[in-house]
């Protein structure tokens, strides 16, 4: 099978993946592996934006294929920092032929890898940047080129659509989330779904506030609500640890 056929097959697999109904974290892991295969790259990471303190946007690694230090899953990167932060700040894809000879040399993770070429593209949902996909380690031991960068841009579009579909499917499966969003917006479920897909961070805040109000109305006190919030944080921590251990094994 030739390169063109491999490429078309890879994109076809990504298209089919849009129908996936799995957990978002697991889906992202699969998307990272698929993307690495399509780009013929050793490593691929997917980083998504989340709101930090004072509403500062920060990037964190949500999925990875290939070599990556386990601690990377717990690190955050602000807008303008490093390669991914630069892509978020400019909104443009980035091709680096040799990271050691670039302004991003201090951000290089694979310092012992003789292949120094890196690609990075923004992930969008409805023209809004929600994250970044990075690849490095071209298996043919050559620098990435503009054709590779254009291909990664296409892959990034598929990833954005996959995330959007996953979020919508998750809301549709959750009666509580539907009720919270409809109650907040005062609109039909269909309109709420469209608005929610455009701003998942806002959707999460609405669901969280509704969760708090429902617990308070049910008679739970502050201590019980704090315990519930702590349990959510504990579940998230366990999930991050799981991905960290997975990365360490690799």
Secondary structure as UniProt FT lines:
FT   HELIX           3..17
FT   TURN            18..19
FT   HELIX           24..39
FT   STRAND          41..51
FT   HELIX           53..55
FT   STRAND          57..65
FT   HELIX           70..74
FT   STRAND          76..78
FT   TURN            79..80
FT   HELIX           82..90
FT   STRAND          94..96
FT   HELIX           99..101
FT   TURN            103..104
FT   HELIX           105..107
FT   TURN            111..112
FT   STRAND          118..125
FT   TURN            126..127
FT   STRAND          128..138
FT   TURN            139..140
FT   HELIX           146..173
FT   HELIX           175..185
FT   HELIX           189..198
FT   HELIX           200..217
FT   TURN            218..219
FT   HELIX           222..249
//
